[in-house]
Amino acid sequence: MKCTSCKQGRLLPSLLEGEFRAHTCSNCSGHWILIEDYVSWKERNQQYSFKENIHYELDDTKLIN
């Protein structure tokens, strides 16, 4: 699947923070996650907290095949 942000690279399966499923772009290194994956992971890992003071750039995109 092509990256929904740069539209150049391929989204490859990966893990964010070594904890939950995502896809990482082979071109821009951006991350794409399904909200369903995050919600189910968070339900199983309620005590986990992410590092503080990290800048995240969020962008809602549409799925491109």
Protein Blocks (a to p, Z undefined) as FASTA:
>chain_A
ZZfklomaccddddehhlagcdddfklopacddfklmmmmmmmmmmbccdehiacddddd
dddZZ
